[in-house]
Amino acid sequence: MQLTTQPTTQPTTGTPVTAAYWLSHAWLGTHVEPDVLLDVAHGRIAGVRTGIATPPPGATVLRGLTLPGLANTHSHAFHRALRSTVQVGSGTFWTWRETMYRAAARLTPDTYYDLARATYAEMALAGVTAVGEFHYLHHAPGGTPYDNPNAMGEALIAAAAEAGIRITLLDTAYLAAGFGEKPSRHQLRFSDTTAEAWAERVSLLKGDEHALIGAAIHSVRAVPAGQLAAVAQWARDRDAPLHVHLSEQTAENEACLAAHGRTPTRLLADHGVLGPRTTGIHNTHLTDEDIVLLGASRTGTCMCPTTERDLADGIGPAAALQKAGSPLSLGSDSHAVIDLFEEARAMELDERLRTHVRGHWTAAALLRAASADGHAALGRPEAGVLEPGAPADLATVALDSVRTAGPVPRLAAETAVFAASAADVRHTVVAGRHIVRDGRHALVEDVPGALASAIAALHG
């Protein structure tokens, strides 16, 4: 990291400064540093200067703890419409899924854009600067492609741009209802029928600095074994991220064993899906061999604790996976809440409940899962740090709210992870652009109103 202790007039890279942010406290990966000036040039950090006791003229002041922007590694934007609705009564993941299908059936490209824009704006308010959208709602009801076969995916890309955050669109192959089963009527709009047809459609999508195009295998039950390799090859050819729901439910494991005589993880390994570009979502119900396969291949693990507990999925072996070599990231998935601080502390607190032992991860390790390792899982390995050359993506947490007041500043990272909530985010900056200022979104004037309107439209 390039740091200087004396004020300088030029950024460390020599690139002309286009913006400057003075941080009362900054998280520099290992410690909290007071009085830091970030020079920004063309959307990237051009210099990091410490010991700047007074904000220079023209610098934007961010008071609180400024972190690298957070990465929400796993999102289904339309699930935001299910919040609270699915808390009535009881049931299982499978009964919850029926409610989800009904919401999906009502979406059009226009209503999906409205809902996603509002949802991504909520993420920006929570300090999220990049989202991984696990996108499988491709076609019109009944499975008929839109005139623009990527109308739904492009709606998501446009929604993220309007909300001011980056997106990795993880276009998802979803071809079957289960092992040897054709898609149900609800799933017809998810399916391209074959991996080859999926690849032909997704190849029409174009990425840029704001939007990366990745791939996803919905699950081993939704992509026939003989077509797994085709999806993996598409991602490999483009050096694109590849994500997959993995062993979220014991029923999936049992069905896979019955159909193929092996676990879902072994099935993915046998078809070339695992590897450092791949991230397994949930990775909840794993054997010891599964953990070794994931770790040895450097396949990532995205934990989504608020969704996993909401759906009664179980507690995954996150500590064992990381020890084996699987990098950890975090996602809000079904958006029961959108709060990466809650996801981070839940991973630690769930492990405490499971093991009766405290302190599996430091605050620094949990912040890394919520930032750098999440960005890497989304195809942005240079992001998630406050260093020259990194994207100028920032999130500032208040240290004077009723949740965060009291601890000394050197414990600000612990305060953020174990006490703060999304409501404590005061500022969000993406590519040097101030998206959230003093808790208000600069691009979406009324985020609660936008959410209410978009969700009401699905029930009209």
Disulfide bonds with the S-S distance in Angstrom:
none
